[in-house]
Amino acid sequence: MQISTNLWRSSRSHRKLQDVEKKWWTLVVVCAATFMLLLDITIVIVALPTIQSGLHASFSDLQWVIDAYALTLASVLLAAGSLADRYGHRLLFSVGLIVFSLGSLLCGISQSPIMLILSRSAQGIGGAILFATSLALLAQSFHGKERGMAFGIWGAVTGVAAGLGPVLGGLITTGISWRGIFLVNLPVGVAALFVTRWQVDEYKTPHASRPDWAGFVTLTAGLSSLVYGLIRAGELAWSDTGVAICLALAAVFFVAFVALEHRAEHPLFDLALFRIPTFSGGLAAAFAMNGSLYAMFLYLTLYLQDDLGHSALATGVQLLLISGTGIVSSMFAGAFHETIPVRWLIGPGLLLTGVGLLLMTGLDGGSSWTHLIPGFIVAGIGSGLVNPPLASTAVGVVAPQRSGMASGVNTTFRQIGIAAGTAIYGSIFASALHERLGQALANIPSLERHLPGVVTAIQQGNAARAINAAPVSLRAPLVAAVHDSFVSSLDVLLVVSAALALAGAACSGALIRHRDFVVSHPEPTALPTMPVGSLAFERAE
């Protein structure tokens, strides 16, 4: 009898030890996947000019390299969360790793812009699945104080990924190839998949609802039509028939989405959440933050590399001023989130972001990149103040069982901000560049006929080719005209993006209220900005 009791106790202790090991392996694999995802968002930015020349891509192709990822992530995110609740978080997490890794492989071997764009879409699908399941795995594995510690470690990993992205992108692009920024994901993905199948337990949400496929289809169609129309407007003109059709279809799909969500028994997005002012203020802040500073990264990178001629590595180090100061200020925001109301972090943070973007304006033909340093620092500080408390405006104003949807919608609005901002700025930039270059070349009649070709060459990253095609005696004035027109057009984008950040500051300041937060919700500001799924799980045997 004593022997049996000892064996039972030994077996029980062994199971407890296994559970502890699995818990920490889960943290490791979630952090690895998150690091890979976030790194891939920032690491690709500094490689875009090299990708443009390597694949002979157009300016609109570059926009799609960014937007294909953001659009698929925004479209699939909420549906992926529902699927994970229904079929199992470990299963969907594994699927996400496979899809993201295969997408990365296809990106790395892409032979044309369209192949790269489609591969980036695959990455976005895999990324959405991983976003939707990563923190749910942590929430179901850790409890009490350990959960806070796990989220803290995860948060530190996200900060490191955001900060290292531009520098690693520059190192890999300069030292190896732009293809390396995608292929580096493969060993991480394979190792993470192996650990997931070996050490991570499966969980499902009891009584999970069926995915809202009608909402998913209409939302995806609406976002795709909108962004396609905006990018096409930059290529052609706002008066183009195709642009008008795309924008009209986007409006129809969005109206259909709202109507379907009103009637759905288990909607993809509960529109009743908009009745909570703080929730709406958080969405406005999420859209404005990503649609202003982060959407401008593409154009700042093109300025630093294509116009000033800096290397990818130098550009990565220069952009580190934004991400580095953001990490420092986010640590401050995280340390004082319990004593400072979130509205006094988010609103002022967006205000500083807008001011930083305005400080970057005033560029001219004689400016160097050092002109941007004050703006980089101020905007970085502002973004760091916004990001940590932004989650509480979503999950902190709803009951815990709705936190998954609320956080997912907030993350979706972030991606929509990047996608829409990148597309809109592209249209504005193309229009401003054509106008300003036309004015500059009007003073040189013999060059005015080269205007369409020069604009196209600049948009395709081949300004040098267009300049070399001009008569030798006219190359110097053409170089000056191109340079002045480029920085003048960038100035327009900086003002527009600053206006969006300032509008977001005003909206968040007016809408975010302390009384909207659910008192019973445990530490809302400690929850990250990614969807954590339902906090009620059952372990699958």
N, C-alpha and C positions, 0 to 999 in steps of 0.2 A: 504493500500500500504506500509506504514511504517512498519507494522507488518510483511508483507511478506519479506521485505528487511532485517529486523532484523533476521528473521528465516533463510534466505539464508546465511547471514553472520555467524550466529551461527553454521549452518550446515557445512559451509566451514571451520570455525575454528576448529570444531570437527574433520573433516577429516584430517586437517593438523596435529592436535595433534595425531591422530591415526597413520599417516604416520611417525611422529617422533618416536613414541613408537615402531612401527614395525621395523624401521631402527635400533634402538639400540637392540631390541630383536634379529634381524638378526646377529648383531655383537656378541651377547652373545652365540647364538647357534653355529655359525661358530667357535668361539674360543673354545667352549666346545668340538666340534667334532675334531678340530685340536689337542687340548690337548690330547684327548683320543687316536688319531692315533699315534702321535709322542711318547707319553708315552709308547704305546704298542710296539713300535720298540725297545726302549732302555730298557724297564722294563724286557723284556724276556731274555736278555743276561745273567744276573746274576742267572737266574733260570735254565739255561740249564743243569748244572751238576746234579741238583736235579731232573729235568725231566728225564735225562738219567738213573738215578738209579731207579726212580719211575716207569718208563715204560719199563725198561730193554732195552733201546734204544742203537743202535750202534752209532759209531762216524759219519757215513754217515747220519744217521737219524737226528742227531743234525744239520748237515749242511743243510739238507732239511727243518728243522724247520725255519731256517733263509731264505733260498733261495726260499721256496714255497711262502712266503709273498712277497719277493722282485720281483720274476719273474712275478707273477700275477699282481702286481702293475705296473711293467714296461710294461707289455703286454697290459693291459686294459686301461691304463691312457689316451692315445690319443683318442682311440675309445669312451671312456666315455665322453670326452669333446665334441665330435661331436654329440653324442646322447643328451647331455644336451642342446646344442644349438638348436637342432631340436625339442625335446619334452618338454623342460622346465627344468630350473635349480632347482627349488624347488622340482619337481617330482623326478628328478634323485638324488638329495641330500637326499630325503626321502628314496628312494630305497637303496642308499649307507648306510644309518644309519641302515636299517633293515638287510641288508646282513652282515654288519660288526658286528652287535650285535648278530645275529644268529651264525656267525662264531666264535665269542668269547665264546658263550655258548657251542658250540660243542668242542672248545679247552678245556674249563674248565672241561668237563665231559669225555674227551677222555680216552679210556681204552687201547689204543695201539699206537705205534709210527705212523703207517699209518693213523689212524684216526686223530691224531693231525696234521700231515702234510697236509692232505686234508682240515682240518678245517682252518689251517693257509692260505691255498689257498683261501678259502672263505673270510677270513679276508682281504686278499690282493685285491680281487675283490671289496669288499665294500670300502676298503681304497682308491683304484684308483678312484672310482666314487666320493668319498668325496673330494679327492685332486683336481679332475677336476672341481668341482662345488663350493667349499668353497669360494675361492676368487672372483669368478665371482659374487656370491651373494653380497659380499661386494662392488665390483666395480659398481654394478648396483644400490645399495642402498645409497652409499655415493658419494659425488661429491666435487670438490674443496679441500679446506683445510681439510674438514671433512674426505675425503677419506684418506689423508695422516695420520691423527690421527687414523683412524680405522686400517689402515695397521700397524701403530706403535704399537697399542695395541695388534694386532694379533702377531706381531713380538716378543713382550715381552712374550706373552703366549708360543710361540714356544721355546723360550730360557728357560723358567721355566720348560717346559715339558722335554726338553733334559737334563737339569741339575738334575731334581728330579727322572728321570727314574731309574737309577741304585740303588739309595737309597731306593725308594719305592719298587722296585723289591726285594731288600734284606729284607726289613721289612716284606713285605707280605709273601715272601717265607719262611723266618725264623719263623715268628710269626703265620702264618696260614697254607698256603700250596702253592705250585707252581700253583695250580688251581685258586687260588684267583687272580693272576695277570691278568687272562682272565675274570673271572666272575665279577670283579669290573667294567668292561665296560658296563654291562647290565643296571644298573640304569641310568648311564649317557646317554646311547643310547636311552632308553625309554623316558627320560625327554626331550632330544634334539629333538626326533621325534614329541613329543606332541607340543613343542614350534614351531617347523617348520610348522606343519599343522595349527597352531593357529595364528601365527603372521607373517610368512614370505610370501611375495608376490611372485607370479609366473612370470617368465620372459622367453621369447624365443628370439633367435637371428633371425632377419628378413632374409628370403631367405637362411636359413641354408642348407648346403650341406648334402648329404647322407653319412653315415659312409663308410669308405673304408674297407669293410670286407675282401677282398682278402689280403690287406696289413696287417690287424690284424692277420689273420690266419697264414700267412707265417712268420711274425715276432715272434709270439708266438711259433710256431713250431721250428723255428731256435734257439731261446733262450733256450727252454726246452731241445732240443737235445744237445746243447752245454754244458749246466750245468750238465745234466744227464751223458754225456760222461766224463766230468771232475771229477765228484764225483765217478763214476764207476772206473775210472783210479786209484783213491786213494784206493779203496777197493781191486782191482785186480792188474792190471798192464797196462801200456800204450800200451803194445803189444797185449792186449786182443782184440779179434775180435769184441766183442760188443762195446768196446770203439772206435775202428776205424770206425765202422758203424755209431755210434752216431755223431762223429765229422764230418764224410763225409756228413751225412744228414743235419747237421747244416750248412755246407758250401753251400749245394744245396738250402736250404730254404732261406738263406741270399741273395744268388744271385737272386733267384726268387723274393724276396722282393724288391730288388733294381730295377729289371726290371719292376715290376708292378708299383712301385712308379713313375718311369720315364714316364709311359704311362697313369697313372690315371689322370682323370680330376680334382678330388678333393682328392689328396693324403693324407694318414695318416701322412706322413712326407715328406715335400717338400725338396728334396735332393739339390735343388738349393741353400739352405741356407748354404751348405758347401763351397760355393764360397766366402762367407764372412769370412776372416781369423779370426776375433774376435769371431764369432759364433763358429767356429771349435775349437779355443783356449779355449773357455768356456766349450765346451763338453769334451775336453781333461782334463781340470781341474776338472770337475764334476766327471768324471770316476776315475781319479787318487785319488781325495780326499776320495771318498767312498770306492774305491778299495784298498786303503792302510790302513789308520788308522782305519776306521770304520769296514772294513772286518776283521781286526786283533782282534777286541773285543772278538770274540768267543774264540780264542786261548789264549789271555791274561786271560780270565775268567777261562778257563780250567787249566791254570798254577796256578792261585791264589787259586782255590778251590780244584782241583784234586791232584795237585802236592804238594802245600804248605799246604793244609788242612784248608784254611780259610773258614769261613761261608759265606753264600750268602750276609748277611748284611755287613760284613766286606769288602767283595769284592765290593759291591755297593759304600761304602764310599771311598774306594781306587780309584775306577774309577771316582769318583766325582772330583778328581784332574784334569782329562782331561776335563770333561764337564764344571766344574766350571771356570777354567782358560779360556776356550773357550767362555763362556758367557761374561767375562770381556773384552777380546780382541775384541769380536764382537761388544761390545758397542763402543769401540774406533774406529773400522772400520766404524760403522754406523755414528758416529759423524763427521768423517773426509772424508766421501766418496765424498763430493762435492769439496774438495780441493786436495785430493790425487787421481791421476788416478788409475783406478781399476787394471791395470797391476802391479802397485807397491804395491798392497795389495794381489792379488791372487798369483802372482809368489813368492814373499817372504814368504807368508803364507804357500804355499806348500813346499818351501825350509825348513822352520822351522819344518814343519810336518815330512819331511824326516830326518832332523837332530835329532828330538826328537825320532824317531824310532831307529835311529842308537845309540843314547844314552842309549836305553834300552838293547842293545846287551851286550855281555860279561858276561852273566849269567853262573854260574857253580853250582856244587852240594851244595856249601856252601852259596849261595846267598839267601838273604831274599827279601821280596817285596820292601823294601826301595831302593834297587838298581834301581828300575824302576821310582822313584819319579822325578828325573831331566828330564827324557824322557817324562813322563806323562805331566809335566808342559809345556815343550817346544812344544810338539806336540799339546797340548790343545790350546796354544796361536796361533800356526800356523793355526789350523782349524778355530778358531774364526775369524782370518783375512780373510780367504777365503770365508766363507759362505755368509756374508751380500752382498758383491759386485758381487757375482757370477751371480745373476739374471740379472744384467745389461748387461752381455756379451751375453745373449740370447735375452731379450726383448728390450734392448737398441739399437740394430743394425737392427731392422726391424720396419716397419710401425706399428702403434698401432693395426690395424685390424689383424695383423699376430702375435701379442704378445702371444696369447693363445697357438698356435702351438709351437712357439719358446720356451716358458717357459716349456711346456709339454715335449718337446724333451730333454731339459736340465735335468728335473726331471727324465725322463726315463733313461738317461745315468747314473744318480746317482745310481738308483736301479740296473742297469746292472753291475755297478762297484762292488756293494756289493755282488750280486749273483755270478759273475764270480770270484771275489777275494776270497770269502769264499770257493768256490769249488776248485780253483787252489791251494790255501794254504793247503787245506785238502790233496790233492794229494802229494804235496811236503812234508808235515809234515809226512804222512804215510811212504813215501819212505825214508826220512831221519831217522825216528825213527827206522825203520827196519834195516837200514845199521849200525847206531851207536850202537844199542843194540846188533846187531850181533857181532860187533867188541869187545864190552865190554864182552859179554858172551863167546867169543872164548877163553878168558884167563881162563875160568872156564869150562872145558870140560863137567863136570857132569850137568851143567846148559844149555849148548848149545842146547840140544834137546828140552828145554822148550821155545825156542825163538818164534815160531809162536803163541803159546798160550799166552805168556806174551804180545806180541805186540797187539794181539786181545783184551786182557783184558784191556790194557791201553786205546785203542781206544773206548772201551765200558765203560770206567770209573770204571773198576773193578780191578785195579792193585793190590789192597790189597788181593783180592781173589787168584790171581795168585801167589803172594808172599807167602801167607799162605799155598799154595799147595806144595811149595818146602820144602826139608828137613830143619829142624831147623838150622842145622849148616851152611847152605848156604843162609839163608834168609838175613843176613846182607850184604854180597856182592851183592846179587840180588837187594836189596833196593838201594844201592849206584849206581849200574849199570842203573837201571830204572830211577832214579832221574837225573843222569848225561846225559843220552840219551835224556830225555824229554827236559831239558833246552837247550841242544845242538841243538836239532831239532827246538825248538822255536827260537833260535838265527838265524837259516837259514831263517825262515819266516820273522823275523824282518828286515834282510838285503834285502830280496826280496821286501817287502812292502815299505821299505825306497827308494829302487831304483825306484819303481813306482811313489812315491811321487815326487822324484827329477826329473824324466822324465816329469811329469806333470808340474812342475815348469818351466822347460826349454821350453816346448811346449807353455804354456800360455804366458811366457815372450816373445817368438818369434812371436806369432800370434796375441795377443791382441793389437789393435792399437786404438788410440784415434779418428782417422779420420773415423773409420768405424761406429761410433755411429751416429744415426739419430738425428740431431739437434732438429727437431720438436717434437721428442718423449718426453712427459712430465715426467721429473724426473725418468729416467729409473732405477736408482739405488735404488729408493724407493719402487719398486715393488718386492714382494717376489719371491722365487724360485719355487713356485707352479704355475701351469697353471691357468691363470685368465680368460681364454675364450675370446671370442670376446668382445670388449668394446662397441659394438653397440647392444642395447637390445630394445625390445618392451615389454611393460607390458601386460600380458595376463589378459583379463577381466574374 
